[in-house]
Amino acid sequence: MTKIASVMTAAAILFGGASLSVSAQGPHVIAAPEEAQWGPAPPLLPPGAQIAVLAGNPGAAAPYTVRLKFPAHYAVPAHSHPTDENVVITSGAVTFGMGDKLVKTSPGNKTLKSGGYFLATANMNHFAFTGAEGATIVLYGQGPVEFKYVNPADDPRHGTK
């Protein structure tokens, strides 16, 4: 009986805590793709991308979820993030690679189509690019979102390109 009570207490703590953290994030969100409110992506991404914030605030130390739309032949040079980054491809295709420089022909690159998932762990250097059709992704994680480009000259915030 003591074991059952302990399990029930642990479950109440876990599920009670989970409900508190969900309610602390704000109101629920139910969003169809066509309802996205698109705008220019922040300057930490190369020009041409568009963003639609679904939940949270990517600039705050809190969970966030955004959609990003990349045009055809778009590239994000090698970079890393201080937190894990989760990516789900929702349309088109995106090629991901690991390393300190964007190399489109690297044998380790992998192209993901709709439904594909990529986890870039914190501080892992990686890059991404689209092909002829462009792509839309859902990106989520724990903010604040930050990009650290391997080559500072690749950082679009510096205006050196």
MDAnalysis code that builds the backbone (N, CA, C; Angstrom):
import MDAnalysis as mda
import numpy as np

u = mda.Universe.empty(483, n_residues=161, atom_resindex=np.repeat(np.arange(161), 3), trajectory=True)
u.add_TopologyAttr("name", ["N", "CA", "C"] * 161)
u.add_TopologyAttr("resid", np.arange(1, 162))
u.add_TopologyAttr("resname", ["MET", "THR", "LYS", "ILE", "ALA", "SER", "VAL", "MET", "THR", "ALA", "ALA", "ALA", "ILE", "LEU", "PHE", "GLY", "GLY", "ALA", "SER", "LEU", "SER", "VAL", "SER", "ALA", "GLN", "GLY", "PRO", "HIS", "VAL", "ILE", "ALA", "ALA", "PRO", "GLU", "GLU", "ALA", "GLN", "TRP", "GLY", "PRO", "ALA", "PRO", "PRO", "LEU", "LEU", "PRO", "PRO", "GLY", "ALA", "GLN", "ILE", "ALA", "VAL", "LEU", "ALA", "GLY", "ASN", "PRO", "GLY", "ALA", "ALA", "ALA", "PRO", "TYR", "THR", "VAL", "ARG", "LEU", "LYS", "PHE", "PRO", "ALA", "HIS", "TYR", "ALA", "VAL", "PRO", "ALA", "HIS", "SER", "HIS", "PRO", "THR", "ASP", "GLU", "ASN", "VAL", "VAL", "ILE", "THR", "SER", "GLY", "ALA", "VAL", "THR", "PHE", "GLY", "MET", "GLY", "ASP", "LYS", "LEU", "VAL", "LYS", "THR", "SER", "PRO", "GLY", "ASN", "LYS", "THR", "LEU", "LYS", "SER", "GLY", "GLY", "TYR", "PHE", "LEU", "ALA", "THR", "ALA", "ASN", "MET", "ASN", "HIS", "PHE", "ALA", "PHE", "THR", "GLY", "ALA", "GLU", "GLY", "ALA", "THR", "ILE", "VAL", "LEU", "TYR", "GLY", "GLN", "GLY", "PRO", "VAL", "GLU", "PHE", "LYS", "TYR", "VAL", "ASN", "PRO", "ALA", "ASP", "ASP", "PRO", "ARG", "HIS", "GLY", "THR", "LYS"])
u.atoms.positions = np.array([
    [0.821, -1.191, 0.000],
    [0.000, 0.000, 0.000],
    [0.870, 1.263, 0.000],
    [2.005, 1.192, 0.715],
    [2.906, 2.342, 0.771],
    [3.468, 2.642, -0.615],
    [3.775, 1.554, -1.390],
    [4.287, 1.753, -2.747],
    [3.255, 2.462, -3.611],
    [2.003, 2.057, -3.519],
    [0.945, 2.670, -4.324],
    [0.786, 4.139, -3.958],
    [0.822, 4.424, -2.666],
    [0.704, 5.816, -2.229],
    [1.885, 6.636, -2.728],
    [3.087, 6.058, -2.716],
    [4.276, 6.771, -3.197],
    [4.179, 7.049, -4.686],
    [3.710, 6.054, -5.451],
    [3.558, 6.236, -6.894],
    [2.509, 7.303, -7.178],
    [1.406, 7.269, -6.464],
    [0.348, 8.256, -6.674],
    [0.826, 9.657, -6.310],
    [1.603, 9.771, -5.234],
    [2.142, 11.071, -4.829],
    [3.106, 11.598, -5.888],
    [3.989, 10.711, -6.384],
    [4.946, 11.124, -7.413],
    [4.208, 11.574, -8.675],
    [3.184, 10.816, -9.066],
    [2.408, 11.180, -10.250],
    [1.722, 12.527, -10.061],
    [1.175, 12.754, -8.878],
    [0.496, 14.031, -8.614],
    [1.478, 15.190, -8.697],
    [2.684, 14.977, -8.181],
    [3.701, 16.038, -8.239],
    [4.102, 16.307, -9.688],
    [4.374, 15.213, -10.445],
    [4.793, 15.380, -11.834],
    [3.704, 16.022, -12.679],
    [2.492, 15.468, -12.613],
    [1.422, 15.996, -13.451],
    [0.941, 17.352, -12.962],
    [0.958, 17.580, -11.686],
    [0.585, 18.892, -11.148],
    [1.576, 19.949, -11.593],
    [2.885, 19.608, -11.549],
    [3.921, 20.531, -12.007],
    [3.814, 20.804, -13.486],
    [3.469, 19.740, -14.256],
    [3.334, 19.922, -15.694],
    [2.194, 20.883, -16.006],
    [1.091, 20.767, -15.292],
    [-0.023, 21.664, -15.579],
    [0.302, 23.093, -15.176],
    [1.104, 23.252, -14.127],
    [1.507, 24.606, -13.746],
    [2.405, 25.230, -14.799],
    [3.348, 24.439, -15.351],
    [4.251, 25.013, -16.339],
    [3.515, 25.344, -17.635],
    [2.530, 24.542, -18.015],
    [1.771, 24.843, -19.218],
    [0.968, 26.122, -19.041],
    [0.311, 26.261, -17.905],
    [-0.499, 27.453, -17.703],
    [0.355, 28.709, -17.580],
    [1.604, 28.559, -17.163],
    [2.478, 29.722, -17.026],
    [2.942, 30.238, -18.388],
    [2.804, 29.436, -19.441],
    [3.265, 29.838, -20.765],
    [2.293, 30.782, -21.462],
    [1.079, 30.850, -21.025],
    [0.119, 31.732, -21.660],
    [-1.033, 30.947, -22.236],
    [-1.844, 31.608, -23.055],
    [-3.046, 30.969, -23.595],
    [-2.700, 29.871, -24.594],
    [-3.645, 28.991, -24.819],
    [-3.449, 27.919, -25.790],
    [-3.376, 28.510, -27.201],
    [-2.853, 27.702, -28.119],
    [-2.744, 28.127, -29.507],
    [-3.255, 26.998, -30.398],
    [-4.152, 27.326, -31.293],
    [-4.592, 26.415, -32.346],
    [-4.462, 27.205, -33.638],
    [-3.497, 26.826, -34.483],
    [-3.189, 27.657, -35.652],
    [-3.027, 26.812, -36.907],
    [-3.822, 27.088, -37.909],
    [-3.675, 26.468, -39.226],
    [-2.568, 27.195, -39.986],
    [-1.860, 26.501, -40.868],
    [-0.765, 27.153, -41.610],
    [-1.191, 28.427, -42.341],
    [-2.379, 28.436, -42.901],
    [-2.813, 29.623, -43.655],
    [-3.107, 30.828, -42.760],
    [-3.166, 30.637, -41.458],
    [-3.409, 31.741, -40.521],
    [-2.117, 32.425, -40.056],
    [-0.991, 31.925, -40.506],
    [0.296, 32.481, -40.070],
    [0.402, 33.959, -40.418],
    [0.901, 34.732, -39.489],
    [1.154, 36.166, -39.682],
    [2.644, 36.327, -39.999],
    [2.975, 36.312, -41.284],
    [4.369, 36.342, -41.713],
    [4.938, 37.754, -41.699],
    [6.227, 37.820, -41.389],
    [6.975, 39.062, -41.452],
    [8.434, 38.725, -41.694],
    [9.266, 39.726, -41.915],
    [10.694, 39.467, -42.130],
    [11.311, 38.791, -40.906],
    [12.176, 37.826, -41.153],
    [12.891, 37.172, -40.058],
    [13.846, 38.171, -39.409],
    [14.209, 37.938, -38.150],
    [15.140, 38.859, -37.487],
    [16.499, 38.893, -38.193],
    [17.256, 39.950, -37.969],
    [18.521, 40.124, -38.697],
    [19.602, 39.117, -38.338],
    [19.352, 38.211, -37.396],
    [20.346, 37.183, -37.111],
    [20.343, 36.100, -38.188],
    [19.324, 36.117, -39.068],
    [19.273, 35.232, -40.234],
    [19.583, 36.037, -41.487],
    [20.168, 35.391, -42.495],
    [20.402, 36.105, -43.755],
    [19.090, 36.642, -44.327],
    [19.126, 37.746, -45.042],
    [17.909, 38.335, -45.614],
    [17.175, 37.345, -46.522],
    [15.853, 37.478, -46.549],
    [15.039, 36.663, -47.429],
    [14.115, 35.700, -46.700],
    [14.449, 35.345, -45.470],
    [13.604, 34.437, -44.692],
    [12.442, 35.213, -44.093],
    [11.350, 34.507, -43.840],
    [10.186, 35.092, -43.171],
    [9.893, 34.281, -41.920],
    [9.277, 34.932, -40.929],
    [8.976, 34.285, -39.657],
    [7.525, 34.539, -39.268],
    [6.947, 33.565, -38.584],
    [5.625, 33.698, -37.963],
    [5.751, 33.077, -36.573],
    [5.602, 33.879, -35.541],
    [5.703, 33.369, -34.169],
    [4.388, 32.669, -33.824],
    [4.484, 31.419, -33.404],
    [3.301, 30.643, -33.036],
    [3.012, 30.736, -31.545],
    [4.062, 30.642, -30.736],
    [3.879, 30.681, -29.282],
    [5.167, 31.143, -28.623],
    [5.020, 31.808, -27.509],
    [6.181, 32.261, -26.746],
    [6.849, 33.467, -27.381],
    [8.041, 33.734, -26.901],
    [8.840, 34.855, -27.379],
    [10.250, 34.339, -27.606],
    [10.685, 34.187, -28.862],
    [12.013, 33.642, -29.133],
    [13.152, 34.450, -28.516],
    [12.895, 35.706, -28.178],
    [13.929, 36.546, -27.582],
    [14.000, 36.460, -26.068],
    [13.084, 35.714, -25.454],
    [13.040, 35.607, -23.993],
    [13.553, 34.240, -23.536],
    [13.923, 34.162, -22.285],
    [14.374, 32.903, -21.683],
    [13.157, 32.060, -21.328],
    [12.510, 31.531, -22.361],
    [11.277, 30.765, -22.186],
    [11.071, 29.903, -23.428],
    [10.176, 28.917, -23.365],
    [9.883, 28.113, -24.558],
    [9.297, 28.975, -25.671],
    [9.596, 28.609, -26.911],
    [9.064, 29.326, -28.068],
    [8.804, 28.324, -29.190],
    [7.940, 28.714, -30.125],
    [7.693, 27.953, -31.352],
    [7.450, 28.965, -32.461],
    [8.185, 28.817, -33.564],
    [8.020, 29.707, -34.711],
    [7.969, 28.890, -35.998],
    [7.372, 29.481, -37.020],
    [7.497, 28.966, -38.382],
    [8.509, 29.856, -39.089],
    [9.338, 29.253, -39.902],
    [10.264, 30.009, -40.753],
    [10.057, 29.548, -42.185],
    [10.027, 30.523, -43.084],
    [9.879, 30.235, -44.508],
    [11.155, 30.694, -45.199],
    [11.792, 29.758, -45.914],
    [13.028, 30.054, -46.630],
    [12.773, 30.020, -48.133],
    [13.274, 31.002, -48.870],
    [13.107, 30.987, -50.328],
    [14.005, 29.926, -50.972],
    [13.818, 29.741, -52.263],
    [14.675, 28.834, -53.022],
    [16.132, 29.291, -52.927],
    [17.024, 28.330, -52.878],
    [18.472, 28.581, -52.856],
    [18.903, 29.465, -51.685],
    [18.273, 29.288, -50.554],
    [18.584, 30.049, -49.332],
    [19.622, 29.258, -48.527],
    [20.518, 29.947, -47.864],
    [21.547, 29.275, -47.078],
    [21.775, 30.004, -45.752],
    [21.936, 29.212, -44.707],
    [22.326, 29.727, -43.398],
    [23.724, 29.168, -43.130],
    [24.755, 30.031, -43.145],
    [26.129, 29.565, -42.947],
    [26.324, 28.864, -41.599],
    [27.447, 28.233, -41.455],
    [27.773, 27.478, -40.237],
    [27.639, 28.363, -38.997],
    [26.929, 27.820, -38.010],
    [26.649, 28.557, -36.774],
    [26.308, 27.566, -35.667],
    [26.150, 28.086, -34.470],
    [25.693, 27.278, -33.339],
    [24.745, 28.115, -32.504],
    [24.112, 27.459, -31.536],
    [23.178, 28.114, -30.621],
    [23.542, 27.704, -29.195],
    [23.286, 28.558, -28.208],
    [23.590, 28.188, -26.822],
    [22.587, 27.189, -26.228],
    [21.464, 26.960, -26.909],
    [20.461, 25.996, -26.446],
    [20.116, 25.055, -27.605],
    [19.502, 23.918, -27.279],
    [19.065, 22.990, -28.317],
    [18.065, 23.658, -29.246],
    [18.107, 23.262, -30.508],
    [17.184, 23.779, -31.518],
    [16.515, 22.584, -32.186],
    [15.190, 22.571, -32.167],
    [14.410, 21.502, -32.791],
    [13.783, 22.031, -34.068],
    [13.902, 21.268, -35.150],
    [13.400, 21.695, -36.443],
    [12.554, 20.579, -37.057],
    [11.354, 20.926, -37.520],
    [10.493, 20.010, -38.258],
    [10.202, 20.649, -39.614],
    [10.464, 19.915, -40.684],
    [10.197, 20.417, -42.027],
    [8.700, 20.238, -42.293],
    [8.024, 21.315, -42.698],
    [6.595, 21.218, -42.980],
    [6.278, 21.319, -44.469],
    [7.180, 21.862, -45.272],
    [7.016, 21.848, -46.725],
    [8.380, 22.054, -47.367],
    [8.510, 21.553, -48.582],
    [9.779, 21.679, -49.280],
    [10.820, 20.747, -48.708],
    [12.070, 21.141, -48.827],
    [13.182, 20.328, -48.336],
    [14.301, 21.241, -47.864],
    [14.985, 20.809, -46.810],
    [16.131, 21.531, -46.272],
    [17.265, 20.529, -46.105],
    [18.450, 20.925, -46.515],
    [19.637, 20.092, -46.317],
    [20.401, 20.638, -45.120],
    [20.755, 19.736, -44.205],
    [21.517, 20.090, -43.014],
    [22.882, 19.429, -43.076],
    [23.865, 20.134, -42.538],
    [25.203, 19.579, -42.446],
    [25.869, 20.044, -41.174],
    [26.899, 19.327, -40.768],
    [27.655, 19.660, -39.553],
    [29.036, 20.161, -39.962],
    [29.557, 21.057, -39.163],
    [30.912, 21.521, -39.421],
    [31.043, 23.016, -39.307],
    [32.257, 23.475, -39.564],
    [32.607, 24.875, -39.381],
    [32.409, 25.726, -40.631],
    [32.015, 25.092, -41.738],
    [31.824, 25.826, -42.990],
    [30.722, 25.147, -43.791],
    [29.870, 25.965, -44.432],
    [28.821, 25.418, -45.288],
    [29.472, 24.814, -46.532],
    [29.314, 23.497, -46.664],
    [29.834, 22.779, -47.824],
    [28.667, 21.978, -48.398],
    [28.112, 22.454, -49.505],
    [26.913, 21.828, -50.069],
    [27.149, 20.405, -50.552],
    [28.384, 20.056, -50.856],
    [28.681, 18.717, -51.378],
    [29.230, 17.763, -50.319],
    [29.187, 18.131, -49.053],
    [29.725, 17.267, -48.000],
    [28.952, 15.948, -47.950],
    [29.651, 14.820, -47.898],
    [28.961, 13.528, -47.872],
    [28.115, 13.323, -46.609],
    [28.369, 14.071, -45.561],
    [27.598, 13.945, -44.329],
    [26.298, 14.728, -44.316],
    [26.059, 15.555, -45.330],
    [24.822, 16.325, -45.396],
    [23.625, 15.395, -45.542],
    [22.486, 15.864, -45.028],
    [21.259, 15.081, -45.174],
    [20.115, 16.027, -45.528],
    [19.391, 15.688, -46.593],
    [18.238, 16.473, -47.020],
    [16.988, 15.872, -46.402],
    [16.224, 16.727, -45.724],
    [14.976, 16.304, -45.097],
    [13.807, 16.961, -45.799],
    [12.786, 16.157, -46.066],
    [11.556, 16.659, -46.683],
    [10.481, 16.791, -45.615],
    [9.289, 17.160, -46.033],
    [8.169, 17.359, -45.124],
    [8.041, 16.193, -44.147],
    [7.981, 16.527, -42.863],
    [7.911, 15.533, -41.807],
    [9.253, 15.201, -41.190],
    [10.338, 15.588, -41.839],
    [11.676, 15.326, -41.311],
    [11.948, 16.152, -40.060],
    [12.835, 15.638, -39.206],
    [13.161, 16.281, -37.930],
    [14.668, 16.385, -37.779],
    [15.125, 17.521, -37.258],
    [16.541, 17.760, -36.998],
    [16.686, 18.359, -35.609],
    [17.583, 17.800, -34.807],
    [17.917, 18.354, -33.493],
    [19.354, 18.838, -33.551],
    [19.532, 20.137, -33.400],
    [20.870, 20.721, -33.283],
    [21.103, 20.960, -31.796],
    [21.973, 20.152, -31.220],
    [22.224, 20.316, -29.792],
    [23.017, 21.594, -29.541],
    [22.935, 22.074, -28.330],
    [23.599, 23.321, -27.948],
    [25.073, 23.290, -28.353],
    [25.520, 24.388, -28.923],
    [26.916, 24.627, -29.291],
    [27.452, 23.731, -30.397],
    [26.580, 23.049, -31.142],
    [26.990, 22.207, -32.261],
    [27.001, 23.056, -33.536],
    [28.151, 23.130, -34.202],
    [28.242, 23.887, -35.449],
    [27.510, 23.129, -36.558],
    [26.604, 23.830, -37.215],
    [25.821, 23.237, -38.294],
    [25.435, 24.320, -39.292],
    [24.931, 23.887, -40.444],
    [24.478, 24.809, -41.483],
    [23.262, 24.200, -42.156],
    [22.583, 25.023, -42.961],
    [21.387, 24.551, -43.655],
    [21.228, 25.310, -44.968],
    [20.597, 24.642, -45.944],
    [20.303, 25.327, -47.205],
    [19.131, 24.638, -47.901],
    [18.465, 25.416, -48.744],
    [17.338, 24.898, -49.517],
    [17.754, 24.706, -50.968],
    [16.911, 23.993, -51.691],
    [17.138, 23.782, -53.118],
    [16.278, 24.718, -53.936],
    [15.821, 24.230, -55.066],
    [15.089, 25.051, -56.022],
    [13.686, 25.425, -55.574],
    [13.125, 24.730, -54.566],
    [11.741, 25.038, -54.201],
    [11.562, 25.801, -52.898],
    [12.584, 26.006, -52.131],
    [12.419, 26.668, -50.845],
    [11.783, 25.721, -49.836],
    [11.506, 26.201, -48.633],
    [10.968, 25.323, -47.591],
    [10.347, 26.134, -46.462],
    [9.485, 25.470, -45.711],
    [8.936, 26.023, -44.481],
    [9.224, 25.031, -43.368],
    [9.624, 25.573, -42.209],
    [9.935, 24.728, -41.057],
    [9.193, 25.248, -39.827],
    [9.070, 24.386, -38.846],
    [8.676, 24.804, -37.508],
    [9.915, 24.618, -36.647],
    [10.285, 25.665, -35.945],
    [11.461, 25.651, -35.083],
    [10.985, 25.906, -33.661],
    [11.460, 25.094, -32.718],
    [11.044, 25.301, -31.336],
    [12.173, 24.933, -30.381],
    [12.079, 25.486, -29.186],
    [13.092, 25.218, -28.174],
    [12.927, 26.158, -27.001],
    [14.023, 26.349, -26.314],
    [14.084, 27.224, -25.150],
    [14.876, 28.467, -25.544],
    [14.271, 29.621, -25.393],
    [14.941, 30.865, -25.741],
    [15.906, 31.301, -24.657],
    [16.587, 32.384, -24.851],
    [16.483, 33.221, -26.043],
    [17.238, 32.611, -27.223],
    [16.687, 32.806, -28.418],
    [17.331, 32.326, -29.634],
    [18.535, 33.221, -29.915],
    [19.655, 32.583, -30.178],
    [20.866, 33.327, -30.522],
    [21.642, 32.512, -31.550],
    [22.274, 33.199, -32.470],
    [23.123, 32.565, -33.471],
    [24.552, 33.018, -33.230],
    [25.478, 32.066, -33.209],
    [26.906, 32.384, -33.153],
    [27.507, 31.807, -34.439],
    [27.761, 32.688, -35.400],
    [28.320, 32.241, -36.664],
    [29.781, 31.873, -36.474],
    [30.188, 30.749, -37.068],
    [31.575, 30.290, -36.959],
    [32.507, 31.342, -37.533],
    [32.175, 31.842, -38.710],
    [32.944, 32.901, -39.346],
    [32.190, 34.212, -39.111],
    [32.728, 35.111, -38.305],
    [32.025, 36.367, -38.022],
    [31.611, 37.145, -39.279],
    [32.330, 36.967, -40.377],
    [31.971, 37.664, -41.619],
    [30.666, 37.140, -42.200],
    [30.227, 35.945, -41.792],
    [28.955, 35.389, -42.269],
    [27.738, 35.938, -41.500],
    [27.988, 36.617, -40.391],
    [26.891, 37.102, -39.547],
    [26.229, 38.305, -40.209],
    [24.943, 38.153, -40.603],
    [24.287, 39.257, -41.309],
    [24.077, 40.502, -40.442],
    [24.211, 40.381, -39.141],
    [24.069, 41.549, -38.260],
    [25.273, 42.475, -38.362],
    [26.374, 41.985, -38.917],
    [27.575, 42.797, -39.017],
    [27.661, 43.577, -40.315],
    [26.785, 43.271, -41.249],
    [26.755, 44.018, -42.502],
    [28.017, 43.919, -43.312],
    [28.784, 42.808, -43.159],
    [30.052, 42.681, -43.872],
    [29.922, 41.936, -45.167],
    [28.748, 41.395, -45.463],
    [28.595, 40.610, -46.709],
    [28.071, 41.473, -47.824],
])
